Amino acid sequence: MQIWRSLFMLFLNVVIGGVLVGCSQSVDTQGNNENDVLLEINDDLIKRQEQHEEGNIWLMEYAHEIGFSLDAPAIEGSEVNTTLEIKGSIEEADKLNDDHIYLQIAYEGEFEDEKIPNVFYHFIPVEEGHFSEEVALHHGEGEYNVRVHVSSHEESESESYYATTSFNVVNKDKEIAREIEYTRFGTKQGVELAFPEVGLSEESGSVYVSGEVPEDYSGDMVFVHVEQGSQNERVILPVEGREFSGDIPLYFGEGVHLIKVQTMAEEDELYYDAATFYVTNKTAIEYTRTTHFNQYVERGVTIDEPALTTELARSGLTYSISGEIDETVPGADDISHIIVTTLKEEDGEEVEAGYVLPVEDYSFAGDIYFRFGEGTYDVIINVPERDQQDQSMFYYSGIMKVTHEVNDIEDKRSTLPSRGIEADHPLIIEKANAITNDIEDEREIAKAVYEFVATHVDYDVDKMERDTFNIGDSAVKTLKSGTGVCQDYAFLTVALLRSIGMEANYIEGDAGLRHAWVEVKVDGEWLTMDPTWGAGYVVDGEFIEHYRLDYFDPDPDVFAETHTRKGVLY
């Protein structure tokens, strides 16, 4: 029967579908040509052709094999207004591999936009041998071909479906009423979209998406893919209860965007297409490219700023970050700070700056800076990892990344505040003004700051020996405590200098151990200073105060004998 079915399906493809099968006339390996095959099935085909000519819908061989019958529509070429009723029964339904049939509805006319496919698929449940559903003819007025496919009953063909009938219908309604298209996976899982309500709509900039997953859904998020041609962006929507919702940017400007909603399969914890629809964007505005990482949901973080519908192009140095943390999520209390990094490519290498936003009452808000001048920036929002294994390092992981094209700004990499360098803090500004009051010469200003830090801060031997650092270490903390290690001396020195408008940088390097010092621009030239070594020295675990000017603008060759420069921490 399987060979017979294959030959018959081939014949239908040639006769009904108009498919070209190639130059060869042979269709089997035993010497029979196509005419021999047609003779073998001739009697049955004649009977069905007579039914077809009388206006009845032609049932294919597999339909007879499984007892498939179609009650609606009743005749070939039915005329309807958008909605088509599909109704019938299957006598052998309990033997089939799948309890759904699927419809392939193909619009026979020409589409105005080739990005929208002319074929639409419906998956219809079979219950106690019967199926019934009303479906929309998805592209308005015109002729449609409908094919009904039913799953195989062979154990070895669990993913196979066979055509049972093919017929044409005519839609008399000009209105386009495309539905949300659910995949086989989405239909079986029971995913439902509440918004949008239709599968083809017009929007300006973004589309609101909401829906429900089944009660037994084991994931905590859904993915929404936005596609246009070869471009693709993904958005994560958290699942709360059974619901998910959010505004989805139409990232790629004007034109048709394909939206795919993906949900997780419990058996392999992978995400598959569950529902698709199309949106025509009426605006040319492009939105920032946003990437959500898995920890965005796992750590219970919600980012309010930047919104998903923040424009890709922007101007201005400052950039606001804000959000909340779900206090019921395990590890919420471990998130004491949000760490934000900005990355920009320069001459084939990335330059990076870091910022820290304190978390209070499970909320955070603050500004960061686009400090490296015009160009493309990646902004990465991070949270501390729950397991901080090494106290000498601070571990964090990304939850979200956004990309911006930034214009109309100057390069202020060495003057703006950054992580640990709060050059805009009132205490820092007040202290810097007090230190440099009535001093006009840039070199003398730099020397005054060097002297203050070297004499004000006592070296914290215990912190050095335990090699313990905290993400909250900073210039303000050092100014208040009067103690610290090399990074704290450098934080405070750079913050004081930047607060009064001087360009200054925190330098990372080695001096026997990991070390930090400072570079400041004086009269157009970079000058080196190491206030830590200028403060004194350690003997037998005790800090000995001994202020020296030797490490303010030292001879470069002499300095290089003890210090190895590795880079700048902006």
C-alpha positions in Angstrom: 0.0 0.0 0.0 2.9 2.4 0.7 4.3 2.0 -2.8 0.8 2.6 -4.3 0.3 5.7 -2.1 3.6 7.2 -3.3 2.8 6.6 -6.9 -0.7 8.1 -6.5 0.7 11.1 -4.7 3.2 11.6 -7.5 0.4 11.4 -10.1 -1.6 14.0 -8.2 1.4 16.3 -8.1 1.6 16.1 -11.9 -2.1 16.4 -12.7 -3.4 18.7 -10.0 -0.4 20.7 -8.8 1.2 21.2 -12.2 4.6 20.1 -10.8 7.3 19.3 -13.3 9.0 16.0 -12.5 12.0 16.2 -14.8 12.9 14.8 -18.2 12.8 11.0 -17.5 9.5 9.2 -18.2 10.3 6.4 -15.8 8.9 6.4 -12.2 9.9 3.0 -10.9 12.9 0.7 -11.1 11.2 -2.3 -12.7 10.9 -0.9 -16.2 7.3 0.6 -15.9 7.0 4.0 -17.4 4.5 6.7 -16.4 1.8 5.3 -18.8 2.0 1.9 -17.2 1.4 3.4 -13.8 -1.6 5.4 -15.1 -3.1 2.2 -16.5 -2.9 0.4 -13.2 -4.8 3.1 -11.3 -7.0 4.2 -14.2 -10.4 2.8 -13.0 -10.2 4.5 -9.6 -9.0 7.8 -11.1 -11.8 7.8 -13.6 -14.4 7.5 -10.8 -12.8 10.3 -8.8 -12.4 12.5 -11.9 -16.2 12.1 -12.5 -16.8 13.2 -8.9 -14.5 16.2 -9.4 -16.2 17.2 -12.6 -19.6 17.1 -10.8 -18.3 19.7 -8.3 -17.5 17.3 -5.5 -14.2 17.6 -3.6 -11.7 14.9 -4.6 -10.4 12.7 -1.8 -7.0 11.2 -2.3 -6.0 7.6 -1.7 -4.8 8.1 1.9 -8.2 9.6 2.7 -9.9 6.3 1.7 -7.2 4.3 3.6 -8.0 6.0 7.0 -11.7 6.7 6.4 -11.3 10.5 6.0 -14.4 12.4 5.0 -15.0 16.1 4.5 -18.4 17.6 5.4 -17.5 21.3 4.8 -16.9 22.7 2.4 -19.1 20.5 0.4 -18.2 21.4 -3.2 -15.1 22.5 -5.2 -14.9 26.2 -5.8 -17.0 27.4 -2.9 -17.5 31.1 -2.5 -17.1 32.6 1.0 -16.6 35.9 2.8 -13.2 35.6 4.5 -14.2 32.7 6.8 -14.0 29.1 5.7 -15.5 26.2 7.7 -13.4 23.1 7.7 -15.4 20.1 9.1 -15.1 16.4 8.8 -14.2 13.0 10.4 -11.6 10.3 10.4 -12.7 6.7 11.1 -9.2 5.5 11.9 -8.3 8.6 14.0 -7.2 6.5 17.0 -4.5 4.8 14.9 -2.9 8.0 13.7 0.4 9.3 15.1 -0.9 12.8 15.7 -4.2 14.1 17.0 -4.1 17.2 14.7 -4.6 17.6 11.0 -3.0 20.5 9.3 -4.2 22.8 6.6 -2.0 24.4 3.9 -3.9 27.4 2.5 -2.2 29.0 -0.5 -3.3 32.3 -2.0 -3.3 32.1 -5.7 -3.0 35.8 -6.5 -0.1 38.2 -6.3 1.0 39.8 -3.0 1.7 43.5 -2.8 4.7 42.7 -0.5 6.8 39.6 -1.3 8.0 39.5 2.3 4.6 38.1 3.4 4.3 34.5 2.3 1.2 33.4 0.3 0.9 30.1 2.3 -0.7 29.9 5.7 -0.8 26.8 8.0 -3.5 25.8 10.5 -3.3 22.9 12.9 -6.7 21.6 13.9 -7.4 19.1 16.7 -9.1 15.8 16.0 -11.4 14.9 18.9 -13.2 11.5 19.0 -12.6 11.2 15.3 -14.1 14.6 14.4 -12.6 18.0 13.5 -14.2 21.3 13.0 -12.8 24.9 12.8 -13.4 28.2 11.0 -10.3 29.6 9.4 -9.6 32.9 7.7 -8.6 33.2 4.1 -5.6 35.3 4.9 -5.1 37.7 2.0 -8.5 39.1 1.1 -10.3 38.7 -2.2 -9.2 36.0 -4.6 -8.8 32.3 -5.2 -7.2 29.9 -2.6 -6.0 26.3 -2.8 -6.6 24.3 0.4 -4.7 21.1 1.1 -5.7 18.9 4.1 -2.9 16.8 5.6 -3.2 13.9 8.1 -0.5 12.2 10.0 0.7 8.7 9.1 -0.4 5.7 11.2 3.0 3.9 10.7 5.2 3.8 13.8 8.3 4.6 11.6 6.7 7.7 10.3 6.0 9.7 13.4 6.7 13.0 11.6 5.1 12.2 8.3 1.8 13.7 7.0 -0.1 12.8 3.8 -2.4 14.8 1.8 -6.0 13.7 1.9 -7.7 16.3 -0.3 -7.0 19.4 -2.3 -9.6 21.9 -3.4 -10.1 25.6 -4.3 -12.2 28.2 -2.7 -12.9 31.8 -3.6 -12.9 34.7 -1.1 -15.3 37.5 -2.1 -14.2 39.8 0.7 -11.5 42.4 -0.1 -10.6 42.9 3.5 -7.3 41.2 4.6 -7.8 39.2 7.7 -4.6 37.3 8.4 -4.6 35.5 11.7 -1.9 34.7 14.2 -0.1 31.6 12.8 0.5 29.0 15.4 3.1 26.2 14.7 2.5 22.6 15.4 4.6 23.0 18.5 2.8 26.0 19.7 -0.6 24.5 19.0 0.2 21.3 21.0 1.8 23.3 23.8 -1.3 25.5 24.1 0.4 28.9 23.8 -2.1 31.7 23.2 -1.5 35.3 22.2 -3.9 38.0 23.4 -2.2 40.8 21.5 -1.8 41.5 18.7 -5.2 40.1 17.7 -4.4 39.8 14.0 -1.5 38.4 12.1 -0.9 41.4 9.9 -1.1 45.0 11.2 0.4 48.4 10.9 2.3 50.0 13.8 4.6 52.9 14.4 7.9 51.9 16.0 6.8 49.0 18.2 4.1 46.4 18.7 2.6 45.3 22.0 2.8 41.5 22.6 1.0 39.6 25.4 -0.1 36.1 25.9 -0.3 33.0 28.1 1.6 29.8 28.4 0.0 26.6 29.7 -0.2 25.9 33.4 2.5 23.3 33.3 5.0 25.5 31.4 8.4 24.9 32.9 10.3 27.9 31.6 10.5 31.4 33.1 10.6 33.4 29.9 9.7 33.5 26.3 11.8 34.8 23.4 10.5 37.2 20.8 12.5 37.4 17.6 12.1 40.4 15.3 13.3 39.8 11.7 13.6 41.7 8.5 15.5 40.1 5.7 18.9 38.9 7.1 18.6 41.1 10.2 17.4 39.5 13.5 17.0 40.8 17.1 15.8 38.9 20.1 13.9 40.2 23.1 13.2 38.3 26.4 9.8 38.6 28.0 9.6 37.2 31.6 6.7 34.8 32.4 4.9 35.9 35.5 2.3 33.4 36.6 1.3 32.2 33.1 1.4 35.6 31.4 4.0 37.5 29.4 3.9 40.9 27.9 6.0 43.8 26.6 6.5 46.4 23.9 8.6 44.9 21.1 10.6 47.4 19.0 10.3 47.2 15.2 14.1 47.6 15.0 14.7 47.9 11.4 12.8 51.0 10.3 10.1 51.1 7.7 8.6 48.0 6.2 7.4 44.5 7.1 8.8 42.9 10.2 8.3 39.2 11.0 7.7 38.5 14.7 8.3 35.0 16.1 7.3 34.0 19.6 9.3 31.1 21.0 8.6 29.0 24.0 10.6 26.3 25.8 10.1 22.6 25.3 10.3 20.8 28.6 11.9 17.7 27.2 15.1 19.4 26.0 14.8 22.9 27.5 15.3 24.4 24.0 13.1 27.2 22.5 11.0 26.6 19.4 8.7 28.8 17.3 5.2 28.8 18.8 3.5 31.6 17.0 4.3 34.1 14.2 2.8 37.3 12.8 3.7 40.2 10.6 3.8 44.0 11.3 4.3 46.8 8.9 6.3 49.6 10.5 5.2 53.0 9.4 8.2 54.9 10.8 11.8 55.0 9.6 13.1 55.3 13.2 15.6 52.6 14.2 15.8 51.4 17.8 18.7 50.4 19.9 19.8 46.8 19.5 19.0 45.1 22.7 20.2 41.7 23.9 18.9 40.1 27.0 21.0 37.4 28.6 19.5 34.5 30.6 20.4 36.0 33.9 18.1 39.0 33.2 15.2 36.7 34.2 17.1 34.3 36.5 18.3 37.1 38.8 14.9 38.9 38.8 16.1 42.2 37.3 13.8 44.5 35.4 15.4 47.4 33.4 13.2 50.5 33.1 15.8 52.7 31.4 16.8 52.2 28.7 13.4 51.1 27.4 13.4 48.7 24.5 12.0 51.5 22.3 14.9 53.8 22.9 16.2 55.1 19.6 19.4 53.8 18.2 20.9 57.2 17.3 21.4 59.7 20.2 23.4 62.7 21.2 24.7 63.8 24.6 27.2 62.6 27.1 24.9 61.2 29.8 22.8 58.1 29.7 20.3 57.0 32.3 20.0 53.5 33.8 17.3 52.5 36.2 15.4 49.4 37.3 14.2 47.1 40.0 15.1 43.7 41.5 12.5 41.2 42.5 13.2 40.6 46.2 11.5 37.2 46.1 14.1 35.8 43.7 17.0 33.8 45.4 20.1 35.9 45.6 18.3 39.3 45.3 20.0 40.5 48.5 23.4 39.7 46.9 22.9 42.5 44.4 24.3 45.5 46.2 25.4 47.3 43.1 24.6 47.3 39.4 27.8 47.5 37.3 27.6 49.1 33.9 30.4 49.0 31.3 30.6 50.9 28.0 32.6 49.6 25.1 33.8 51.4 22.0 36.1 50.2 19.2 39.1 52.4 18.4 41.7 51.4 15.8 40.8 47.8 16.0 40.8 47.6 19.9 38.1 48.2 22.4 38.2 50.9 25.0 36.1 50.4 28.1 34.8 52.4 31.0 33.0 51.2 34.1 30.3 52.7 36.3 28.6 51.5 39.6 25.0 52.2 40.6 24.2 51.4 44.2 21.0 49.3 44.9 18.7 50.6 47.6 15.5 48.9 48.6 15.8 46.7 45.5 15.9 49.7 43.1 18.7 51.5 41.3 19.0 54.6 39.2 21.9 56.8 37.9 23.7 58.2 34.9 26.7 56.9 33.0 28.7 58.6 30.2 29.6 58.2 26.6 33.1 59.4 27.3 35.1 58.4 24.2 33.6 60.7 21.6 31.3 60.0 18.7 30.8 56.4 17.5 29.2 53.1 18.2 28.8 52.1 21.9 27.8 48.9 23.5 26.3 49.4 27.0 26.4 46.3 29.1 24.4 46.1 32.4 25.8 43.6 34.9 25.0 42.1 38.3 27.4 40.6 40.8 27.8 36.8 40.6 26.4 35.0 43.7 29.6 33.1 44.2 32.5 35.5 44.7 35.3 32.9 44.9 38.4 35.1 45.0 38.2 38.2 47.3 41.0 39.9 45.3 38.7 40.0 42.3 35.0 41.1 41.8 33.0 38.8 39.5 29.9 39.9 37.7 27.9 38.8 34.7 25.9 40.6 32.0 22.1 40.7 32.0 21.5 43.1 29.1 23.3 44.8 26.3 22.2 47.8 24.2 23.9 49.4 21.2 23.8 53.1 20.3 25.2 55.3 17.6 26.3 58.4 19.5 26.8 61.8 17.7 27.6 65.4 18.6 29.8 64.7 21.6 33.4 65.5 22.5 36.0 63.0 23.8 36.0 63.5 27.6 37.5 60.2 28.6 39.9 61.7 31.1 37.7 64.2 32.8 34.3 62.6 33.5 33.4 60.5 36.6 33.6 56.7 36.4 33.6 53.6 38.7 35.4 54.6 41.9 36.3 58.0 40.6 33.3 60.2 41.7 34.7 63.5 40.3 31.2 65.0 40.5 30.7 64.3 44.2 30.3 67.4 46.4 32.8 66.2 48.9 35.4 65.6 46.2 34.8 69.0 44.6 34.9 70.8 47.9 38.2 69.1 49.0 39.9 69.7 45.6 39.0 73.4 45.7 40.4 73.7 49.2 43.6 72.0 48.3 44.2 74.1 45.2 42.9 77.4 46.4 44.8 80.3 44.9 47.1 78.0 42.9 47.1 78.8 39.1 50.0 76.8 37.7 48.9 73.4 36.5 52.1 71.6 37.7 51.7 73.1 41.2 48.0 72.1 41.3 48.9 68.6 40.4 51.7 68.6 43.1 49.3 69.9 45.7 46.8 67.0 45.0 49.7 64.5 45.1 50.9 65.9 48.5 47.4 65.8 50.0 46.7 62.2 49.0 50.1 61.0 50.0 49.9 62.6 53.5 46.1 62.1 54.1 45.8 58.4 53.3 47.4 55.7 55.5 48.3 52.5 53.7 46.0 49.6 54.7 48.4 46.7 55.3 45.7 44.3 56.4 43.7 44.9 53.2 46.8 44.4 51.1 47.8 41.2 52.9 44.3 39.7 52.7 44.0 40.9 49.1 40.4 41.9 49.7 38.6 44.4 47.5 35.0 45.6 47.3 33.0 46.9 44.4 32.1 49.9 46.6 35.8 51.0 47.0 36.0 54.6 45.8 37.5 58.0 46.0 34.8 59.2 48.4 35.2 56.1 50.6 39.0 56.7 50.8 38.6 60.5 51.5 36.3 59.7 54.4 38.3 56.7 55.9 41.8 58.1 55.3 43.0 54.5 54.6 43.5 52.4 51.5 45.8 50.5 49.1 47.2 51.6 45.8 43.9 51.5 44.0 42.3 53.8 46.6 45.2 56.3 46.4 44.7 56.4 42.6 40.9 56.7 42.8 41.1 59.7 45.1 43.9 61.4 43.2 42.2 61.1 39.8 38.8 62.1 41.2 40.3 65.3 42.8 42.1 66.2 39.6 39.1 65.6 37.3 36.8 67.5 39.6 38.7 70.7 38.9 38.9 70.1 35.1 42.3 68.5 34.7 42.7 65.4 32.6 43.8 62.5 34.7 43.8 58.7 34.4 44.0 55.7 36.7 47.0 53.5 35.4 47.0 49.7 35.9 50.3 47.9 36.1 52.8 46.0 38.2 55.4 47.1 40.7 56.5 43.7 42.1 52.8 43.1 42.8 49.6 44.3 41.1 49.7 48.1 41.4 48.0 51.4 40.4 49.2 55.0 39.9 48.2 58.2 38.1 48.9 60.1 35.0 47.8 63.8 34.7 48.0 66.2 31.8 50.0 69.3 32.7 50.6 72.0 30.2 49.7 69.7 27.4 52.0 66.8 28.5 51.3 63.7 30.5 53.0 63.6 33.9 53.3 60.5 36.1 52.8 60.3 39.8 52.6 57.5 42.4 51.1 58.9 45.6 51.1 55.4 47.2 54.9 55.1 47.0 55.1 58.8 47.9 53.2 58.2 51.2 55.7 55.8 52.9 56.6 52.2 53.1 55.8 48.9 54.9 58.2 47.2 57.3 57.3 44.0 59.1 53.6 44.4 58.4 53.4 48.0 59.6 53.0 51.2 57.5 55.7 53.8 58.0 54.7 57.3 57.0 57.4 58.9 55.0 56.2 61.5 52.5 58.5 61.9 49.4 58.3 64.0 46.2 60.4 61.3 44.4 57.3 59.8 42.9 55.9 63.1 41.6 57.0 63.4 37.9 59.8 60.9 38.4 62.4 60.3 35.7 60.7 58.0 33.2 63.6 55.6 32.9 64.1 55.3 36.6 60.3 54.8 37.2 60.2 52.1 34.5 62.8 50.1 36.5 60.2 49.4 39.2 56.8 50.0 37.4 55.4 48.3 34.4 52.5 50.0 32.8 49.7 47.8 31.4 46.8 50.1 30.6 44.3 52.7 31.6 41.2 52.2 33.8 38.8 54.9 32.7 
